[in-house]
Amino acid sequence: MRKVEVQKITKKDLIDMLSNELESVSKKEISQFLSVFSDTVKEMLLSGKEVSITGLGTFKLKHKPKKEMVVGFTGNKVEVPERYTIKFQPSASLKKQLVVE
């Protein structure tokens, strides 16, 4: 397996990459699609639904109850409020591609 150099890809970079692959689709249309897609994923997550994309993975909300933490250098206790985070679980096929041998 090849080594992968980790890079940050912005929405603009993604639009450029997709427009190179989909020559008949304009950058404006790709941008609109990505906006609608991300808004839809957000809405689904916020309504408590999991979003599964075959070959990529599953996005879901994870509940984190409130907890008390101790700040190491001061020893003060701080309460961290209850919250939700987003968890991404890669698909089995993506996991296989991530294995470094």
C-alpha positions, 0 to 999 in steps of 0.5 A, spaced: 500 500 500 502 507 498 503 512 503 498 517 503 500 525 504 495 528 509 492 534 506 487 539 507 482 540 502 477 546 501 470 546 498 473 550 493 478 545 492 473 539 491 469 543 486 475 544 482 476 536 482 469 535 481 469 539 475 475 536 472 471 529 472 464 532 470 466 536 464 459 537 462 457 540 469 459 547 471 462 549 477 456 553 480 452 547 479 457 543 483 457 548 488 450 548 489 449 540 489 455 540 495 451 546 499 444 542 498 448 535 500 451 538 506 445 542 508 441 535 508 446 531 511 446 536 517 438 536 517 438 529 518 443 528 523 440 534 527 433 530 527 437 524 530 438 520 523 444 516 521 447 518 514 450 512 510 454 513 504 455 506 501 463 505 500 464 511 504 461 510 511 456 513 516 455 519 520 451 519 526 450 523 532 453 521 539 451 523 546 456 525 551 453 526 558 455 532 562 462 530 566 466 534 571 474 535 569 480 537 573 484 542 570 491 539 570 495 545 572 490 549 577 487 543 580 480 546 579 474 542 577 470 544 571 463 542 569 463 540 561 456 540 559 452 535 556 452 535 548 452 531 542 458 530 537 458 527 530 461 520 529 464 518 522 464 510 522 468 508 515 465 503 511 469 496 510 471 497 504 474 504 506 477 501 512 481 496 507 484 501 503 487 505 510 491 498 512 498 500 511 502 494 510 
